[in-house]
Amino acid sequence: AGPESGGGSQAVARAHPPCPSQGSRRLLSGDGAPDPGAGRDGLPGRGPRPAGDRLCRSGRGGDLHQHGLRRGSGGWLRHLRRGHGQPRVMATEPARSRALGDRWLLAILALGLVVRLIEVDAPLIDWQSWRQADTAAIARNFFEEEGGLLYPRVDWRGATPGYAETNFPLYPYAVSLLYQLLGEVEESAGRALSALFSVATAWLLYALSRRWGGDPWSARCAAALFLAFPLNVFFGRAFMPEALMLLLSVAALLTFDRWLEDGLKVSLLAAWATAAACFLVKVPTCYLGFPLVALAWSRHGWGFLRRVEMWGYLAGVLLPVAVWHLHAYSLYEETGLTFGVFGSTGYDKWTTSLLLDTGFYALVGHRLAEAVFTPVGLALV
């Protein structure tokens, strides 16, 4: 093409040259010199990035995300440890396919929501009825009585004010706000809210899968399987905080990974808020510390232990949890009412004796095969 017909394209090519070949053992800066940000063997290090690389990372001239090379995900580490001398190159998905993928995802989410809203006004007499009834009572008492978020009240109170030791009652309080909008107690609002949380979790799971290198159909399958598992269908419509817990769990991983990548204060705030809320809603979710540590290690190596911001994140996440449970335990000491978080009700949920009980593992295996995967799903796994 002559200058008249192709000058614009050539100018763009000169302004934004293509990314350096991903098959090269050395990453080069714009003038052909070794990339000062490259580490050993020319792989990306922690030094400053040249201008050409910044263009590639911002999406101009090729996106490192499209090649599975995002540093914050530990993608380099995974490929190198598998014996690959060079990272795997992933194909770029056309814009039309991406739009089609969005429509597939919306269809999956819509179907998952419809399934969860079937008989949404059903009474709370299905599985885990006692726990659903207690959660609904706390929500109703937030709506009808004084006290506010910090003083959850149960119905089995006797002569006490009814304050009970619970995990942070964010879910029943959110339901009580819906009651205020409706002007009356409507338990179907609790089921509907759980359904929305469950579908939102599938959407975040899709985003997390794409972020960590999954192709569109793998991500869609992840969302679809999450919505289809019988146990998730149940908890995705139950009047219980489990749907909110799962939503916050996936959000905590997603926001923490984004903060590791961009280092922005707003990303740190999002990572802190989602993890703190997750641990407050259900304290056993502190097991998320394992994947969070793995993400930090994949980004910074063991040097993450020397980074002040990591310890600040940890303190910011755990401090609200500790403060709440000290307050909740004081409610137990005042009334003797507890859901057994730390207060004793005749059994100890923190005991390690279950780890030596073969019946416990048999029960977990049975539930995995029946309620989580189903026999058909288990065979596929």
C-alpha positions as CSV (number, residue, x, y, z in Angstrom):
1,A,0.0,0.0,0.0
2,G,1.2,3.5,-0.7
3,P,1.6,6.3,1.7
4,E,-1.9,7.6,0.9
5,S,-3.6,4.3,1.6
6,G,-1.5,2.8,4.4
7,G,0.2,5.8,6.0
8,G,-2.2,5.7,9.0
9,S,-1.6,2.1,9.8
10,Q,2.2,2.5,9.4
11,A,2.1,5.5,11.8
12,V,0.3,3.4,14.3
13,A,2.8,0.6,13.9
14,R,5.7,3.0,14.4
15,A,4.0,4.6,17.5
16,H,3.1,1.2,19.0
17,P,5.4,-1.5,17.9
18,P,4.4,-5.1,18.5
19,C,5.5,-6.8,21.8
20,P,8.8,-8.5,21.9
21,S,8.6,-12.2,20.9
22,Q,7.4,-14.3,23.8
23,G,9.7,-17.1,22.5
24,S,12.8,-15.0,23.1
25,R,15.0,-15.8,26.1
26,R,15.7,-12.1,26.6
27,L,13.2,-9.3,26.7
28,L,14.5,-6.3,24.9
29,S,13.7,-2.6,25.4
30,G,12.9,-0.3,22.5
31,D,16.5,0.3,21.5
32,G,17.5,-3.4,21.4
33,A,19.2,-3.4,24.8
34,P,18.4,-6.0,27.4
35,D,15.3,-5.1,29.4
36,P,16.5,-3.6,32.7
37,G,13.4,-5.1,34.4
38,A,14.2,-8.6,33.3
39,G,15.4,-11.1,35.8
40,R,17.5,-14.2,35.4
41,D,17.5,-15.7,31.9
42,G,15.7,-12.6,30.6
43,L,12.4,-13.5,32.3
44,P,10.4,-10.7,33.9
45,G,11.9,-9.5,37.1
46,R,11.0,-6.8,39.6
47,G,12.9,-3.9,38.1
48,P,11.5,-1.0,36.1
49,R,9.7,-1.8,32.9
50,P,10.7,-0.3,29.6
51,A,8.3,1.8,27.6
52,G,7.7,-0.8,25.0
53,D,6.7,-3.3,27.7
54,R,4.4,-0.8,29.3
55,L,2.6,-0.4,26.0
56,C,2.2,-4.1,25.7
57,R,0.9,-4.4,29.3
58,S,-1.6,-1.6,28.7
59,G,-3.1,-3.4,25.8
60,R,-1.5,-1.5,22.9
61,G,0.5,-3.7,20.6
62,G,-0.6,-6.9,22.4
63,D,-1.7,-7.7,25.9
64,L,0.4,-9.9,28.2
65,H,-2.9,-11.1,29.7
66,Q,-3.7,-12.7,26.4
67,H,-0.5,-14.6,26.5
68,G,-1.0,-16.0,30.0
69,L,2.0,-14.0,31.3
70,R,0.4,-11.8,34.0
71,R,3.0,-11.6,36.7
72,G,0.6,-11.3,39.6
73,S,-1.0,-14.7,38.8
74,G,2.2,-16.7,39.2
75,G,1.7,-17.8,35.5
76,W,5.5,-17.7,34.9
77,L,6.2,-19.7,38.0
78,R,3.7,-22.4,37.1
79,H,5.0,-22.9,33.6
80,L,8.7,-22.8,34.6
81,R,8.1,-25.3,37.3
82,R,6.5,-27.7,34.9
83,G,9.7,-27.7,32.9
84,H,8.8,-25.2,30.3
85,G,11.7,-23.0,29.4
86,Q,9.3,-20.4,27.9
87,P,5.8,-19.4,28.8
88,R,2.8,-20.8,26.9
89,V,1.2,-18.4,24.3
90,M,-2.5,-18.3,24.4
91,A,-4.6,-17.3,21.4
92,T,-6.4,-14.0,21.4
93,E,-10.2,-14.3,21.3
94,P,-12.0,-12.3,18.7
95,A,-14.3,-9.5,19.8
96,R,-17.3,-11.2,18.4
97,S,-16.6,-14.4,20.4
98,R,-16.1,-12.3,23.5
99,A,-19.6,-10.8,23.0
100,L,-21.0,-14.2,22.4
101,G,-19.3,-15.4,25.6
102,D,-21.0,-12.7,27.6
103,R,-24.4,-13.7,26.3
104,W,-23.6,-17.4,27.2
105,L,-22.6,-16.3,30.7
106,L,-25.8,-14.2,31.1
107,A,-27.9,-17.1,30.1
108,I,-26.1,-19.4,32.6
109,L,-26.6,-16.9,35.4
110,A,-30.2,-16.3,34.5
111,L,-30.9,-20.0,34.5
112,G,-29.2,-20.4,37.9
113,L,-31.3,-17.6,39.3
114,V,-34.6,-19.1,38.0
115,V,-33.8,-22.4,39.6
116,R,-33.1,-20.8,42.9
117,L,-36.3,-18.7,42.8
118,I,-38.6,-21.7,42.4
119,E,-41.1,-21.7,45.3
120,V,-39.1,-18.8,46.8
121,D,-42.0,-18.3,49.2
122,A,-41.7,-21.8,50.6
123,P,-41.8,-22.0,54.5
124,L,-38.5,-22.6,56.3
125,I,-39.1,-26.2,57.0
126,D,-36.7,-27.8,54.6
127,W,-33.2,-29.0,55.4
128,Q,-31.3,-27.1,58.1
129,S,-34.7,-25.7,59.2
130,W,-33.6,-24.9,62.7
131,R,-30.7,-22.8,61.4
132,Q,-32.9,-21.1,58.8
133,A,-35.5,-20.3,61.4
134,D,-33.0,-18.9,63.8
135,T,-31.5,-16.6,61.1
136,A,-35.0,-15.5,60.1
137,A,-35.8,-14.7,63.7
138,I,-32.7,-12.6,64.1
139,A,-33.7,-10.7,60.9
140,R,-37.2,-10.2,62.1
141,N,-36.0,-9.0,65.5
142,F,-33.7,-6.5,63.8
143,F,-36.8,-5.1,62.0
144,E,-39.1,-5.1,65.0
145,E,-36.9,-4.4,68.0
146,E,-34.3,-1.9,69.2
147,G,-30.6,-2.7,69.4
148,G,-29.2,-2.5,65.9
149,L,-26.6,-4.5,64.0
150,L,-24.3,-5.1,67.0
151,Y,-27.0,-6.8,69.2
152,P,-28.5,-9.8,67.4
153,R,-31.5,-11.2,69.2
154,V,-33.0,-14.7,69.1
155,D,-36.4,-15.9,70.1
156,W,-35.3,-18.6,72.5
157,R,-34.3,-16.0,75.1
158,G,-36.2,-16.8,78.2
159,A,-36.1,-13.8,80.6
160,T,-33.0,-12.4,78.9
161,P,-32.9,-9.5,76.3
162,G,-32.2,-12.2,73.7
163,Y,-28.7,-11.1,72.8
164,A,-26.8,-14.1,71.4
165,E,-23.2,-14.9,70.5
166,T,-23.1,-15.3,66.7
167,N,-20.9,-14.6,63.8
168,F,-21.2,-11.1,62.5
169,P,-24.9,-10.9,61.6
170,L,-24.4,-9.1,58.3
171,Y,-26.8,-11.3,56.4
172,P,-29.9,-11.1,58.7
173,Y,-29.3,-7.4,59.0
174,A,-29.3,-7.0,55.2
175,V,-32.6,-9.0,55.1
176,S,-34.0,-6.7,57.8
177,L,-33.3,-3.7,55.5
178,L,-35.3,-5.4,52.8
179,Y,-38.1,-5.8,55.4
180,Q,-38.0,-2.0,55.9
181,L,-38.3,-1.4,52.2
182,L,-41.2,-3.8,52.0
183,G,-42.8,-2.5,55.1
184,E,-43.4,-6.0,56.5
185,V,-41.7,-9.3,57.3
186,E,-41.5,-11.4,54.2
187,E,-39.3,-14.4,54.5
188,S,-39.1,-14.9,50.8
189,A,-36.9,-11.8,50.7
190,G,-34.3,-13.7,52.6
191,R,-34.4,-16.6,50.1
192,A,-34.3,-14.2,47.1
193,L,-31.3,-12.4,48.6
194,S,-29.4,-15.6,49.0
195,A,-30.2,-16.5,45.4
196,L,-28.8,-13.2,44.2
197,F,-25.6,-13.7,46.3
198,S,-25.2,-17.2,44.8
199,V,-25.6,-16.0,41.2
200,A,-23.1,-13.2,41.9
201,T,-20.6,-15.7,43.2
202,A,-20.8,-17.6,39.9
203,W,-20.2,-14.4,38.0
204,L,-17.1,-13.7,40.2
205,L,-15.9,-17.3,39.7
206,Y,-16.1,-16.8,36.0
207,A,-14.1,-13.6,36.3
208,L,-11.5,-15.3,38.5
209,S,-11.2,-18.2,36.1
210,R,-10.5,-15.8,33.2
211,R,-8.1,-13.8,35.3
212,W,-6.1,-16.9,36.1
213,G,-5.7,-17.9,32.5
214,G,-8.9,-19.9,31.8
215,D,-10.4,-19.8,28.3
216,P,-14.0,-18.5,28.0
217,W,-15.7,-21.9,27.9
218,S,-13.7,-23.2,30.9
219,A,-14.8,-20.1,32.8
220,R,-18.4,-20.6,31.7
221,C,-18.3,-24.2,32.8
222,A,-16.9,-23.2,36.2
223,A,-19.9,-20.8,36.7
224,A,-22.4,-23.4,35.4
225,L,-21.1,-26.2,37.6
226,F,-21.1,-24.0,40.6
227,L,-24.7,-23.1,40.0
228,A,-25.7,-26.7,39.2
229,F,-24.2,-28.5,42.2
230,P,-27.2,-29.6,44.5
231,L,-25.5,-28.3,47.6
232,N,-25.0,-24.9,46.1
233,V,-28.6,-24.9,44.9
234,F,-29.8,-25.5,48.4
235,F,-27.5,-23.0,50.1
236,G,-28.1,-20.6,47.2
237,R,-31.7,-20.2,48.3
238,A,-31.6,-21.0,52.0
239,F,-32.3,-18.3,54.7
240,M,-28.7,-18.6,55.9
241,P,-25.4,-16.6,55.5
242,E,-23.6,-19.3,53.5
243,A,-24.4,-17.8,50.1
244,L,-23.0,-14.4,51.3
245,M,-20.0,-16.3,52.7
246,L,-19.2,-17.9,49.3
247,L,-19.6,-14.6,47.5
248,L,-17.2,-12.8,49.9
249,S,-14.7,-15.7,49.7
250,V,-14.4,-15.5,45.9
251,A,-14.3,-11.7,46.1
252,A,-11.5,-11.8,48.6
253,L,-9.3,-13.9,46.3
254,L,-10.1,-11.7,43.3
255,T,-9.5,-8.4,45.0
256,F,-6.4,-9.6,46.7
257,D,-4.9,-10.8,43.4
258,R,-5.8,-7.5,41.8
259,W,-4.1,-5.6,44.6
260,L,-0.9,-7.7,44.2
261,E,-0.9,-6.8,40.5
262,D,-1.6,-3.0,40.5
263,G,-0.6,-2.0,44.1
264,L,-3.3,0.7,44.2
265,K,-4.7,1.9,47.4
266,V,-8.3,1.4,46.2
267,S,-7.4,-2.2,45.4
268,L,-6.0,-2.6,48.8
269,L,-9.2,-1.2,50.4
270,A,-11.3,-3.6,48.3
271,A,-9.1,-6.6,49.3
272,W,-9.2,-5.7,52.9
273,A,-13.0,-5.1,53.0
274,T,-13.9,-8.3,51.3
275,A,-11.6,-10.5,53.3
276,A,-12.6,-8.9,56.6
277,A,-16.3,-9.2,55.8
278,C,-15.8,-12.8,54.8
279,F,-14.1,-13.8,58.0
280,L,-16.7,-11.8,60.1
281,V,-19.6,-13.5,58.4
282,K,-18.2,-17.0,59.0
283,V,-15.0,-17.3,61.0
284,P,-14.0,-20.7,59.7
285,T,-13.4,-19.1,56.3
286,C,-10.0,-18.0,57.7
287,Y,-8.8,-21.1,55.8
288,L,-8.7,-18.7,52.9
289,G,-5.4,-17.6,54.4
290,F,-3.8,-20.5,52.6
291,P,-4.6,-19.4,49.0
292,L,-4.0,-15.8,50.0
293,V,-0.5,-16.7,51.2
294,A,0.1,-18.7,48.0
295,L,-0.9,-15.7,45.9
296,A,1.4,-13.4,47.8
297,W,4.3,-15.9,47.5
298,S,3.7,-16.3,43.7
299,R,4.1,-12.5,43.3
300,H,6.9,-11.7,45.7
301,G,8.4,-15.0,46.7
302,W,9.3,-15.4,50.4
303,G,10.0,-11.7,50.3
304,F,6.3,-11.1,50.9
305,L,7.1,-11.7,54.6
306,R,9.3,-8.6,54.7
307,R,6.7,-6.3,53.1
308,V,5.1,-3.9,55.6
309,E,1.9,-3.6,53.5
310,M,1.3,-7.4,53.8
311,W,1.4,-7.2,57.6
312,G,-0.8,-4.1,57.4
313,Y,-3.3,-6.1,55.3
314,L,-3.3,-9.0,57.7
315,A,-3.8,-6.7,60.7
316,G,-6.6,-4.8,59.0
317,V,-8.4,-8.1,58.1
318,L,-8.1,-9.8,61.5
319,L,-8.6,-6.9,63.9
320,P,-12.3,-6.4,63.1
321,V,-12.8,-10.2,63.5
322,A,-11.2,-10.2,66.9
323,V,-13.1,-7.1,68.1
324,W,-16.4,-8.5,67.0
325,H,-15.9,-11.9,68.6
326,L,-14.8,-10.3,71.9
327,H,-18.0,-8.3,71.8
328,A,-20.1,-11.4,70.8
329,Y,-18.6,-13.4,73.7
330,S,-19.5,-10.6,76.1
331,L,-23.1,-11.0,74.9
332,Y,-22.9,-14.8,75.7
333,E,-21.6,-14.0,79.2
334,E,-24.5,-11.6,79.7
335,T,-27.3,-13.9,78.5
336,G,-25.9,-17.4,78.2
337,L,-27.2,-17.6,74.6
338,T,-24.8,-18.7,71.9
339,F,-24.6,-20.4,68.5
340,G,-21.5,-22.2,69.8
341,V,-18.9,-20.0,68.0
342,F,-16.7,-19.8,71.1
343,G,-19.2,-20.1,73.9
344,S,-19.8,-23.7,75.1
345,T,-23.2,-25.3,74.5
346,G,-22.4,-28.9,75.4
347,Y,-20.1,-29.5,72.4
348,D,-16.9,-28.0,71.1
349,K,-16.8,-27.3,67.4
350,W,-13.1,-26.5,67.6
351,T,-12.1,-29.9,68.9
352,T,-9.5,-31.9,66.9
353,S,-11.0,-35.3,67.9
354,L,-12.9,-35.5,64.6
355,L,-9.7,-35.7,62.7
356,L,-9.1,-39.1,64.3
357,D,-12.7,-40.3,63.7
358,T,-13.1,-42.6,60.7
359,G,-16.9,-42.0,60.8
360,F,-16.3,-38.3,60.2
361,Y,-14.4,-39.0,56.9
362,A,-17.1,-41.6,55.8
363,L,-19.8,-39.0,56.4
364,V,-17.8,-36.3,54.5
365,G,-17.2,-38.7,51.6
366,H,-20.9,-39.7,51.5
367,R,-22.0,-36.0,51.4
368,L,-19.4,-35.2,48.7
369,A,-20.7,-38.1,46.5
370,E,-24.4,-37.4,47.1
371,A,-24.9,-33.7,47.7
372,V,-21.9,-31.9,46.3
373,F,-20.9,-33.8,43.1
374,T,-23.8,-36.2,42.7
375,P,-23.0,-39.8,41.5
376,V,-22.9,-38.6,37.9
377,G,-20.7,-35.7,38.7
378,L,-18.4,-37.8,40.8
379,A,-17.9,-40.2,37.9
380,L,-16.9,-37.3,35.7
381,V,-14.5,-36.0,38.3
